[in-house]
Amino acid sequence: MEKSDFKVTKWEEKAIENETDLFPVHTVEVEYKISGILEGIAYLQYLLYYLEEDVDGQQAEARVSGFFHFKRIYKNREGTFTACENGTFEEGRLNINAQIVNA
C-alpha cells in the first residue's frame, strides 16, 4: 500500500462564539506538508464541533467537516485536487472520510 506522511505546519483555531458552552464550534485553518505518494502542500478549512464542554487541545473529541485543497505532485504528475472531508478528531487523531469534488 502506498502512503503519504502529513506534517502539520499551521493550525489556527478560534471559537465562532466566545461562549463555547452555548455553541462549541471552532473554525480551523490548517496547512500540511505532505511527502510520499503525494508530495506538496495541502490547505484546509475545517469546522470542529466539540463533543465536550472542556476543550483540552489534543485530548478533545470533535466532529470535523471541511475542505482539503492539495497542489503539487501525485505519482510524479503535477496537479491539484479538492476534497470534501467529514469525520472525527479523537485522542489526537484525525479520522476522516473524503470525497474528491474537483481534480
N, C-alpha and C positions, 0 to 999 in steps of 0.2 A: 504494500500500500504506500502510495506517495504521500508525503506530508509537507507541511509548512509550519514554521515557528513564528509566533506572533509576539512581538515585544511592544508593550505599551510605552509610547514616547510622549503622550499627552493624555491627561484625564482632567477635564474641567467640569465640575459638577456643581449645580446650585438648585436650591429648592424653588419650585414655581411659586409657592406660597410660604411665607415665613412661619406660619402656624402648621408645621408638618403633621401634627396630630389630626388636624382637620382635613388636610389634603396632602398626603405623603408622596407627592410626585416630584421627581427631580428631572432636570434636563442635563444631559451629559454630552460634551464634545470630546471625542476620542480620536487619537491618531495611533496607528500601529506601524511599526517597521516589520516587514514580512520577508522571511527567507525560506528557501526550499523550492517546491514546485511552483509556488508563487514567489516572485521577487519584486519588492517595491514598497509603496506606502498605501495604507488604507485610511480613509477618513470616515468617521461615523458620527451620526446624531442619534442619540437614544433618549427615550423616556423610561425612567425607572419608577415603578410603583412599589414602595416598601411595604412589606407584609407585617412589619413590627413597628411599634411606636419609637423605640430607640434605634436610631440609625448608627450602627457601630462599624463603619468602614467595611473591611473585607469580611466580617462575620455576619453582616446584614443579609436578609433574604429579600429578593425583589423580583417582580415580573419586569421583563425587558421587552421593548419594542422599538424598532428604529430602522435606519437605512445605513448600508455599508457601501462605500464607493471606493473601488480599487483602481489604481492605474500603474502600469509598468509591464511586467513580463509574466506570462504563463506558458510553461513548456517551451521556453525560448522564443516566444512570439510576443511582440509588444501589443498592448491593447488596454481596454478599460471595461469594467462592468459595475453595475449597481445591483445590490440585493436588498430585499426587504427581510428583516430579521425579527423573530419572536422567540422568547424563551425565558429562562430564569437565571438569576445570579444567586448562588448558594455556596457558602463556605469558601469564598474567594474564587469560585469557578463560574465562568460564564458558559451556560448550556444553551445553545442557540440552534434553531432550525431556520434555514434561509432559503429564499426563492429568488433567483436572478430575474430582475424585471427589465434590465436593459444591458446589452453587451455589444 
